[in-house]
Amino acid sequence: MSKATRTAARPAEPHAADSHDLIRVHGARVNNLKDVSVEIPKRRLTVFTGVSGSGKSSLVFNTIAAESQRLINETYSAFVQGFMPTLSRPEVDVLDGLTTVITVDQQRLGADPRSTVGTATDANAMLRILFSRLGKPHIGPPGAYAFNVPSVRASGAITVERGARKTVKATFNRTGGMCDRCEGRGAVSDIDLTQLYDDSKSLAEGAFTIPGWKSDSFWTVRVYAESGFLDPDKPIRRFTKKEMHDFLYREPTKVKVEGVNLTYEGLIPKIQKSFLAKDKEALQPHIRAFVERAVTFTTCPACDGTRLSEGARSSKIGRISIADACAMQISDLAGWVRGLDEPSVAPLLDALQQSLDAFGEIGLGYLSLDRPSGTLSGGEAQRVKMIRHLGSSLTDITYVFDEPTIGLHPHDIQRMNDLLLRLRDKGNTVLVVEHKPETIAIADHIVDLGPGAGSGGGTVCFEGTVEGLRAGGTVTGRHFDDRAAVKESVRRPTGALEIRGATANNLRDVDVDIPLGVLAVVTGVAGSGKSSLVHGSLVKGPAAAGQGVVSIDQSAIRGSRRSNPATYTGLLDPIRKAFAKANGVKPALFSANSEGACPTCNGAGVVYTDLAMMAGVASVCEECEGKRFEASVLDHHLGGRDISEVLAMSVTEAEEFFGAGEAHTPAAHRILERLADVGLGYLSLGQPLTTLSGGERQRLKLATHMGEKGGVYVLDEPTTGLHLADVEQLLGLLDRLVDSGKSVVVVEHHQAVMAHADWIIDLGPGAGHDGGRVVFEGTPADLVAARSTLTGEHLAAYVGG
């Protein structure tokens, strides 16, 4: 045997590079994490479990993903970093073995009116290039097919400073695809002037009926009354033609009111800029109600809702225009693209084909590219973000997912599991925050956080395999194999809401009766038409008129770091009034955003120092020591506590505090009871909304809406972000609502909620144009016995029927 052969036969020493097979986290203290230390295997699928608020997102997103992104940003020059978001280093002692992180979270896609599924995924960009090359007649470059590019024409003299300065005539043309009537929005707004003012009154008599427009405001009412363009003492209905034009449509003009320079602008453009240019969901409730009352949106008559100019719609490939292509169901569009045989654009067709096929792989083939991105559910938005990563050739990446099974029917969860395993098998590290046992079961490694939520969580309760979790005795382990049983007896309906001929989106002339006085659950695969039926035909339809429908959807809670559960739920108002009454002072003193704010930090509790391209520094305010209030405010007490101490209380403590004794405040106690009912007893009243998890925000919204007076509650996937142990508590809450005389309609995929229902309406049989029909109506027991639909098969397997 030669020396070379003997050498090769010896076991080789492990290469130094192979020793970095773990992501090591030591001493993590972000949010509620309590010196957490974990070792996460690379190139494996690791699932993070635990009750909502236990610290999963703090560890995965705010520690591991945030530090990876910060380190990547530091590789750029200081000049480039100046244009990037500044990230501070997470509170952690050691973070070792990180790789590049790609985060796929639940954040909604932009709700801009011109943002669609096609623009969010770049599929529109490729379609525009395709039509600019193959479309007949040819109308211009890709921008000529873009509904967010206006046409521009200009001519005139320009000065060229090259050598001897000279003036030359120049013309400029750019052909855009934007419809000039609706400006690429697909809808035009019509404002009801009777909702803006009372024309029988003069401006001096307070004619305006717009929320927030007070008679003493410089910026609104007084600029009209004292502009000089209008007679403030004349009733509006007696304005001359010129005065009416100036009042409603005048271009922005500089005016002086009591020596102050202001801009006068016609009422219509002012309303459009101040109310209609904003996302409706981001408006305060009373402002949103005003907009819904005063403004009607109708399909643009010029472009028929396609957003595109006549030129862009006239250019076709075969008989298909770009508007037709974007309106197709994506699975059909993929078939049309596959049938195009044009060698001159072969690379483009391949890329577009891969992108469209990815929609089908991920279960979104029922969407269309012209679907506004703001109308997607949280689960749909998350899967849309996944599309660009599915065919990626990158390996050794860390992919981080936040509950990727949200919004998925049990039938679709297996497909999502296959995608996660495919990403792992390409050599990537996959980290998943998840509650569904079907996804937890495929994990290579599990990290279970808890034992409770908020201050009761933040520690690692278990690390290991699925089998170890089952035997581990943690909250997740104990509930892992929980299965709800089908109800033996169901409630009898007290009436019904009749829906007839529903045709919204993909619904096919649906006739259905929604029973009242019971827990009714609407099921079906993603895209089968559940939301179209419930929100389009029930909430906004004539059937619900006079029933007092309270709709709680999946739209995100918006709030800054100054917002907290007390401000969001309206709890702070009765608390401030109680403090003011007990101490004989103004309620505004007890608001950190008003007169009572610490002057040094302006009520923020911390002082921020901006360091340009480096992470800003936040230090606790030395004046108020982080309490946010002026020292004199803290001298006022209610029940022996000052306002900062009350805001530091948990919901459970505050419920007891305001329930009896000197601090007894019925209005505050009612709100606190609702917060405790939805399982948020551990939250502190002053905790910033920005630190709440997705499940906590969902339940906070539920608690707020429970205070509204209504006979029918419509809930859209209330189990979103809920741990297995919390679902039981939610079912108890739904039962209490029904037993108190309410009717509850739930759009849901969770089998435990289906099994607990009194009545099930199942839509399908498929998604998109394969759905839109009622395939079952009846009790859960009948659905299990029949097994005639996908939902029935999965529910039968779940309950062991």
Helices and strands as residue ranges (DSSP letters): H 3-9, G 16-19, E 22-28, E 36-41, E 45-49, H 56-59, I 60-65, H 66-73, H 78-81, E 94-96, E 101-104, H 117-121, H 123-134, G 142-145, E 152-160, E 166-174, E 187-191, G 193-195, G 203-205, I 218-222, H 223-225, G 236-238, H 241-249, E 253-257, E 260-264, H 267-271, I 272-276, G 280-282, H 285-294, E 295-299, H 310-314, E 316-317, E 320-321, H 322-327, H 330-338, G 343-345, H 346-361, G 373-375, H 378-390, E 398-402, H 410-425, E 429-433, H 437-440, E 445-450, G 454-456, E 459-464, H 466-472, H 475-479, E 495-502, E 510-516, E 519-523, H 530-531, I 532-539, G 542-544, E 549-552, H 565-568, H 572-583, G 587-590, E 606-611, E 614-620, G 633-635, H 643-647, H 651-657, H 666-677, G 689-691, H 694-705, E 712-716, H 724-739, E 743-747, H 751-756, E 759-764, G 768-770, E 773-778, H 780-786, H 790-799
